[in-house]
Amino acid sequence: FNSCSDDSNPSAPQLNTKQLIKLDSAYAIGGRATVSIYLEDSLKTGYNPVYIVLYDSVTNALITDAHIEFHLLNHGHAAPVENPAGEAVDGKFKGAFILTSPQTGDNVLHWHYSIMVHNHQAPGKPEGEAEFSDFIVRDNPDKFKSIIMADSTKLFLSFIAPKTSVTGANAFEFLINRNELELFPPDGSYTVQMTPEYLLNGHTTANNVNPAGQSDGHYKGTVNFDMSGNWRIKLRIIKNTLSYDTYFDLSY
């Protein structure tokens, strides 16, 4: 592990997971920690916010200072992740799984999840690994795209926001990862042109802000809806005069 903090925070905050779904728990063998995975929604292809709650497996104290790394394997091949920061917020470490294919959960073990924990609060700061597998991952083609640019660069595009759309201005966000074997670096270097289209009659709206890329691969802009219904957010992904047209669909 790199960049591990020497700080500890033995006073645990009040933990609130009422708005989250508990997926599973397992021991991080050697790390003196019980690892619990919480989600905002069921697992799907694309971007999945993930909250990790750690308890000391000896004292049962809530752990708020730890270094956590996600390792996802699908038939032995890795997938993109966003690892949590080293300090918990309200007792939870937030990261993300970016899942690239669906899984039925019927004991056909496509996906395997390992969570490495460097427990900064236990004596000796032990390290260990918790292992999980066989979760259901539903297909989500409206909000996860795998594309190949004209220069043969392979990209994953994962919709993030809005989670709940409203009539008017909505913060719009998605993530680009380069599909490079076992690496999947985030890439914020593309120019994006965005056009929302109302699918019933094809009209669009004004006052949209094209998403701008950031160093972490997240693209943020503003999308404007003028009525409820089915919308297609058209995206033109551009670099070095080459472009690719794709879209995300959503309804509200």
C-alpha positions, -999 to 999 in steps of 0.1 A, spaced: 0 0 0 11 36 -7 5 69 10 -9 53 42 -16 78 70 -1 73 105 -30 91 120 -58 74 140 -92 84 151 -105 62 179 -136 82 186 -162 68 163 -191 89 149 -227 78 149 -231 55 119 -262 60 97 -269 35 69 -307 38 68 -307 51 32 -283 24 20 -286 -13 11 -263 -37 28 -248 -61 2 -226 -84 24 -200 -86 51 -167 -106 54 -135 -106 74 -104 -90 61 -81 -119 71 -50 -105 87 -64 -70 88 -83 -73 121 -114 -59 104 -149 -68 94 -158 -53 60 -194 -45 51 -204 -32 17 -234 -8 13 -250 5 -19 -274 32 -29 -291 8 -53 -287 -28 -66 -254 -35 -86 -256 -27 -123 -232 -23 -152 -216 11 -151 -210 33 -121 -220 21 -87 -213 42 -56 -200 19 -28 -198 26 9 -175 5 31 -180 2 68 -152 -13 89 -154 -27 124 -124 -40 145 -130 -77 146 -116 -79 181 -131 -49 199 -160 -42 175 -151 -5 174 -159 14 143 -128 20 121 -126 55 106 -89 56 95 -79 30 70 -64 25 35 -88 6 13 -83 -8 -22 -109 -25 -45 -99 -53 -68 -126 -65 -91 -121 -95 -114 -145 -107 -142 -133 -141 -155 -98 -131 -143 -98 -97 -159 -98 -65 -138 -124 -36 -140 -123 1 -132 -127 13 -96 -125 44 -75 -108 36 -42 -121 54 -11 -102 82 7 -83 73 38 -107 89 63 -143 78 67 -171 104 65 -198 97 91 -183 62 96 -184 53 59 -156 51 32 -170 60 -2 -157 47 -35 -171 32 -67 -172 -1 -87 -175 4 -124 -189 -30 -136 -185 -38 -172 -208 -68 -177 -239 -82 -160 -240 -113 -137 -270 -134 -129 -259 -144 -94 -267 -181 -101 -234 -194 -89 -218 -188 -123 -189 -170 -107 -181 -143 -132 -174 -115 -108 -150 -118 -78 -146 -88 -54 -115 -84 -31 -113 -55 -7 -79 -49 8 -78 -31 42 -48 -15 59 -62 -9 94 -45 22 108 -63 20 141 -53 -15 153 -19 -21 170 7 -27 143 -16 -14 116 -23 -48 101 -33 -55 65 -58 -80 52 -81 -89 24 -119 -96 24 -133 -116 -5 -168 -116 -20 -184 -131 -51 -216 -141 -69 -235 -109 -66 -263 -101 -91 -253 -74 -115 -281 -62 -137 -276 -50 -173 -278 -12 -176 -273 -4 -213 -290 30 -211 -263 44 -188 -232 24 -196 -214 25 -229 -184 7 -244 -171 26 -274 -141 25 -298 -129 58 -311 -117 62 -347 -80 60 -335 -88 26 -319 -89 40 -284 -114 20 -263 -135 38 -238 -160 30 -211 -186 58 -204 -205 55 -171 -235 78 -163 -235 92 -128 -260 121 -125 -287 132 -123 -299 104 -101 -333 120 -98 -342 144 -127 -364 175 -124 -379 199 -149 -354 226 -153 -316 226 -148 -300 193 -137 -263 187 -128 -251 162 -154 -220 140 -148 -204 109 -163 -171 91 -162 -147 81 -189 -122 53 -183 -98 41 -211 -103 4 -216 -67 -6 -213 -62 -41 -201 -60 -43 -163 -54 -5 -160 -86 15 -169 -71 50 -163 -97 78 -160 -94 102 -189 -106 138 -187 -90 150 -219 -119 147 -243 -141 176 -255 -178 167 -252 -208 183 -270 -241 175 -254 -277 177 -268 -307 166 -249 -335 153 -271 -371 146 -260 -378 112 -276 -415 118 -282 -411 146 -307 -373 152 -311 -372 187 -296 -343 200 -276 -338 227 -249 -316 258 -244 -293 267 -216 -274 234 -215 -237 234 -205 -214 209 -222 -197 186 -197 -160 195 -190 -135 168 -182 -115 167 -150 -83 149 -140 -102 121 -124 -121 113 -156 -154 129 -144 -172 152 -168 -196 177 -154 -221 200 -170 -257 210 -169 -286 195 -188 -320 212 -190 -353 194 -193 -385 213 -200 -410 184 -194 -412 149 -179 -409 119 -201 -382 100 -220 -350 119 -228 -319 110 -248 -288 129 -238 -268 128 -270 -230 130 -266 -203 137 -292 -169 127 -278 -141 146 -296 -103 145 -296 -78 155 -323 -106 161 -349 -119 126 -343 -154 121 -329 -178 94 -317 -215 99 -312 -233 80 -284 -260 88 -258 -275 80 -224 -313 75 -220 -333 85 -189 -369 90 -179 -386 109 -151 
